[in-house]
Structure formats: C-alpha cells, structure tokens
Amino acid sequence: MPELELSAGTIDYQDTGGDGPVVVLLHGVAMDGSLWRHVVAGLRDDFRCVVPTLPLGGHRRPMRPDADLSILGVARLVDEFLERLDLSDVTLVLSDWGGAQSLVADGRTTRIGRLVLTSCEAFDNYPPGLPGSNLVTFARLPGGLAMAFNMLRLKPMRRLPVTWGWMTKRPVPPEIMDAWFRPAISSPEIRRDLRKYVFSTPPKAELLAWSEALRTFDRPALVAWAAEDRVMPPSHGRRLAGLLPQAEFVEIADSYTLIPEDQPTVLTGHLREFLKGRQ
C-alpha cells in the first residue's frame, strides 16, 4: 500500500490507478479504507479509485504530536492529500464521517468536481447517535479508550447498539473489524490521535453553519441514505439534499449506516449512474 507524507504525518492509501475519472472514497471513525473494498471492486474497471486511511483511530501510524486532528483539521488533510497527489475534478465520496461540510465551509472545494454523501454526520449530530456518545464517554475516562477497544476484541460486544450493532445490519467480517480496531488496541499514540478528534466538536451554531455552507456547492451531488439508519437520521439525508443546489437523493433499503457494508452492490449502481458521462 502506498503512503504519503502530509503535514500531520504519514498516511496510507489505496490507488487503483488508470486513466478513468478519479473517485476518492473516505471512511469514518475507527475504521480504514477497507470499508470501500466492495465498492472499489465494482468501480475499478472504469474509474481510478483512491482510498486514503484517515487518522480517525483506524490508522496504523500515529500522527505528529502537534497535529491538528479536529474535524476541520482532518478535512484540511483531505484537501492536502488531493493537492499532493495532484488530483482534480474528483468525485469525493463519504460514509459516516461528515467532513465534507466543513471542507465546503472552509472553501476547500477547488479539486472537487462532484460530491457524494452516504449516511454521515450532519447538522448537530456530532458525535453521532448512541455509538458516538458512547465513544465520548469512554474517551473522558482515564484509560477509557483502551478499555473500550479491548472490549471490542469480543465479537458479541461488536453487535451492541452502543458499539457497532446499529452501524450495520449484517456483521462485518471479523478479520476486517480486527484490522479496524487493532491500531487503537495496541497504540497509545493512536488513541491520543482519536481522542483529539473526539473532543473537537465545535458549538452547535458552527456545526449548523457548516451544513448551511453546502448551499454554495454549485456542482453535482448525490445524497444516498440508509432507509433504516438508527445513527444518522434519514431526515438528515433529505435535508442535506435540499441544501445542495444540484443534488439527487436516493434512499437505500435494508441498510444501516454503513451502506458500503450492507448494500455495496446497490450503492455501486447508484454511483455508476451518477458518474455517467465522466467515463
């Protein structure tokens, strides 16, 4: 897997290469780019898929101690990543993580040609739902994150509503989740990085302003939301689509938050339809 040195530290990424239109796919907290493995398999013949592992707790290399890993700081790292790889006119696709809203609010959209939001943080739903609140609670306790991630070694713990039970309807393969959680289990520095992000939620007014900034994104957008989402309210998907001037909205049945896990084939079909004309 290639790596790239950014201002915050070294990140890993996957790049399928090729001359097709560029699709950059971003994951959420305590996971890595493997979230997109099924979608990448369905797109890579016609599109160049680039999948960075963001410093959100599932990353293998700690960031620099002084790195800004706030919500906005990580969004700026995404912009830096696109610039360093000289990627332009990209289709930026997000799941779970709501960083696109702060990217737009911060005026860092020069390299983004299209935007796809699948069930993700929005408005004042930071940290999102029961899993997000649970993560903050553990992060506040001395040694709490180490305790939380060590509990996730036990497979029954992964299906609780306060952990991952409401993130997917179908269990994620154990070897995938093992890889997601291993860095935070083994590394105090990774837990330090995650703690920075968890405690970075700004006041409600700023969060709502980030969402409102989507009105300024004047390029094509797709909002694809899980119909049965218990963590990211389905009403948020419709509201986001209403803010984006050129948005399409689709609701995806039989899925919780992580649509790339629950309904990857359906999501890939919607992405291909949205990307028609870019091949």
C-alpha positions in Angstrom: 0.0 0.0 0.0 1.5 3.4 -0.9 2.0 6.1 1.7 2.1 9.9 1.6 3.8 12.3 4.0 1.4 15.1 4.9 1.8 18.0 7.4 0.2 15.9 10.2 2.1 12.7 9.5 2.2 9.7 7.1 -1.0 8.2 5.8 -1.6 5.0 3.8 -3.8 4.9 0.8 -5.0 2.6 -2.0 -4.9 3.8 -5.6 -6.2 1.5 -8.3 -4.6 3.7 -11.0 -5.7 4.0 -14.6 -6.9 6.9 -16.7 -10.5 6.9 -15.7 -12.2 9.7 -13.7 -11.0 9.9 -10.1 -13.2 8.8 -7.3 -11.9 9.4 -3.7 -13.6 7.5 -1.0 -13.5 8.4 2.7 -14.4 6.4 5.8 -15.4 7.3 9.3 -14.1 6.8 12.9 -12.4 3.6 14.0 -12.2 2.0 10.6 -10.0 2.2 7.5 -10.2 2.3 3.7 -11.2 -1.4 3.6 -14.8 -0.1 4.2 -14.9 0.5 0.5 -13.5 -2.8 -0.7 -16.7 -4.0 -2.4 -17.5 -0.6 -4.0 -13.9 -0.3 -5.3 -14.2 -3.8 -6.8 -17.3 -2.6 -8.6 -15.8 0.6 -9.9 -12.1 0.0 -10.6 -12.5 -1.2 -14.2 -13.8 2.2 -15.3 -12.7 4.6 -12.6 -9.5 5.4 -10.7 -10.4 4.8 -7.1 -8.2 6.4 -4.4 -8.9 5.5 -0.8 -6.9 7.1 2.0 -6.9 5.8 5.6 -7.7 8.9 7.6 -6.3 9.5 11.1 -9.6 8.7 12.8 -8.5 5.8 15.0 -8.1 3.0 12.4 -4.8 4.4 11.1 -1.6 2.3 11.6 0.9 5.2 12.0 0.5 7.8 14.7 0.3 11.4 13.6 2.7 14.0 14.9 2.0 15.0 18.5 1.2 18.6 17.5 -1.1 17.6 14.5 -4.5 19.3 14.2 -6.8 16.3 14.2 -10.0 18.2 14.8 -12.9 17.7 12.4 -11.8 20.7 10.4 -8.2 19.7 10.7 -8.8 16.3 9.2 -10.9 17.9 6.4 -7.9 20.1 5.6 -5.8 17.0 5.5 -8.1 15.6 2.8 -7.6 18.8 0.8 -3.8 18.5 1.3 -4.0 14.9 0.2 -5.7 15.8 -3.1 -3.2 18.6 -3.7 -0.2 16.4 -3.0 -1.4 13.7 -5.5 -2.4 16.4 -7.9 -5.9 15.1 -8.1 -8.5 17.4 -9.7 -12.2 17.2 -10.7 -12.5 14.3 -8.3 -15.8 12.8 -7.1 -15.5 12.8 -3.3 -17.5 10.1 -1.6 -18.0 10.0 2.2 -19.5 7.4 4.5 -20.2 8.0 8.3 -17.7 10.9 8.5 -19.2 14.4 7.9 -16.1 16.2 7.0 -17.3 17.4 3.5 -19.5 20.0 5.2 -16.5 21.6 6.9 -14.5 21.3 3.7 -17.1 23.3 1.9 -17.5 25.8 4.7 -13.7 26.3 4.7 -13.6 27.0 1.0 -11.6 23.9 0.1 -13.5 22.6 -2.9 -11.3 23.6 -5.8 -10.4 20.0 -6.6 -13.8 18.6 -6.1 -16.0 18.1 -9.2 -18.8 16.1 -7.6 -19.8 15.2 -4.1 -21.4 12.0 -2.7 -22.7 11.9 0.8 -23.8 8.5 2.1 -25.3 8.2 5.6 -23.0 10.5 7.6 -22.7 13.1 10.4 -24.7 16.2 9.6 -26.2 19.3 11.3 -25.6 18.9 15.1 -25.4 15.1 15.0 -21.7 15.1 16.2 -20.7 12.7 17.7 -23.5 10.6 16.1 -26.1 8.6 17.9 -25.5 6.1 20.6 -22.1 4.9 19.3 -20.8 8.4 19.2 -22.0 9.3 22.7 -20.5 6.0 24.0 -17.2 6.8 22.4 -17.1 10.2 24.0 -18.0 8.8 27.4 -15.1 6.3 27.3 -12.7 9.0 25.9 -13.3 11.1 29.0 -12.3 8.3 31.4 -8.7 7.7 32.3 -7.7 4.7 30.1 -11.2 4.6 28.8 -10.4 4.3 25.1 -8.0 1.4 25.8 -10.8 -0.3 27.8 -13.4 0.3 25.1 -11.3 -1.1 22.2 -10.1 -4.0 24.2 -13.8 -4.9 24.9 -14.3 -4.9 21.1 -11.9 -7.9 20.9 -15.0 -9.8 21.9 -17.3 -10.4 19.0 -20.6 -10.2 20.9 -19.6 -6.7 22.1 -19.4 -5.5 18.5 -23.1 -6.1 17.9 -24.4 -3.9 20.8 -26.3 -0.7 19.8 -23.7 1.4 21.7 -20.8 0.0 19.6 -21.4 -1.3 16.1 -24.7 -3.1 16.3 -26.5 -0.1 14.8 -23.8 0.7 12.2 -24.5 -2.4 10.0 -27.4 -4.8 9.8 -25.1 -7.6 8.9 -21.9 -8.3 10.9 -18.7 -7.1 9.3 -16.3 -9.9 8.7 -14.2 -10.4 11.9 -10.9 -10.1 10.1 -12.0 -6.7 8.8 -13.1 -5.4 12.2 -10.0 -6.9 13.8 -7.9 -4.7 11.4 -10.0 -1.6 12.1 -9.6 -1.9 15.9 -6.0 -3.2 16.2 -4.3 0.2 16.0 -6.3 1.7 18.8 -5.9 -1.5 20.9 -2.2 -1.6 20.5 -1.0 2.0 20.3 -1.5 4.8 23.0 -0.5 7.3 20.3 -3.3 6.2 18.0 -5.7 6.6 20.9 -4.2 10.0 21.5 -5.0 10.9 17.9 -8.5 9.6 18.2 -9.1 11.5 21.4 -8.2 14.7 19.7 -10.8 14.1 17.1 -13.5 13.0 19.5 -13.1 16.2 21.7 -13.1 18.6 18.7 -16.8 19.0 18.2 -17.5 22.8 17.9 -20.6 24.5 19.2 -24.0 23.7 17.6 -24.1 27.1 15.8 -20.8 26.3 14.0 -22.0 22.8 13.1 -25.2 24.1 11.6 -23.2 26.8 9.7 -21.1 24.1 8.1 -24.3 22.3 6.8 -25.7 25.6 5.5 -22.5 26.2 3.6 -23.5 23.3 1.3 -25.8 25.8 -0.4 -22.6 27.3 -2.0 -21.6 23.9 -3.6 -22.7 24.5 -7.2 -21.6 21.2 -8.6 -23.4 17.8 -9.0 -24.1 16.0 -5.7 -25.6 12.7 -4.7 -27.1 12.0 -1.2 -27.6 8.3 -0.7 -29.1 7.5 2.7 -29.8 4.2 4.6 -33.6 3.9 5.0 -33.3 2.1 8.3 -30.4 4.2 9.8 -30.6 4.5 13.6 -27.5 6.6 14.0 -27.7 9.1 11.1 -31.4 10.1 10.9 -32.9 9.6 7.4 -34.4 13.0 7.7 -30.9 14.4 7.6 -30.3 13.0 4.2 -33.3 14.7 2.8 -32.3 18.0 4.4 -28.8 17.8 3.1 -30.1 17.1 -0.4 -32.3 20.2 0.0 -29.3 22.4 0.8 -27.2 21.2 -2.2 -28.3 23.2 -5.3 -27.6 20.3 -7.7 -28.4 17.3 -5.5 -30.0 14.0 -6.3 -31.4 12.0 -3.3 -31.8 8.2 -3.1 -32.9 6.1 -0.1 -31.3 2.7 0.2 -33.4 0.0 1.7 -32.3 -2.8 4.0 -29.3 -0.9 5.4 -28.0 0.8 8.5 -25.3 3.5 8.4 -22.5 1.7 6.6 -24.1 1.3 3.2 -20.8 0.1 1.7 -21.0 -2.9 4.0 -24.8 -3.6 4.0 -25.7 -2.8 0.4 -22.4 -2.3 -1.6 -23.9 -3.5 -5.0 -26.9 -1.1 -4.7 -24.6 1.7 -3.8 -22.2 1.0 -6.6 -25.1 1.0 -9.0 -26.1 4.5 -7.8 -22.6 5.7 -8.1 -22.2 4.4 -11.6 -25.4 6.1 -12.6 -24.4 9.4 -11.0 -21.0 9.2 -12.7 -22.3 8.6 -16.2 -20.7 10.9 -18.7 -17.4 11.0 -16.7 -16.1 7.8 -18.2 
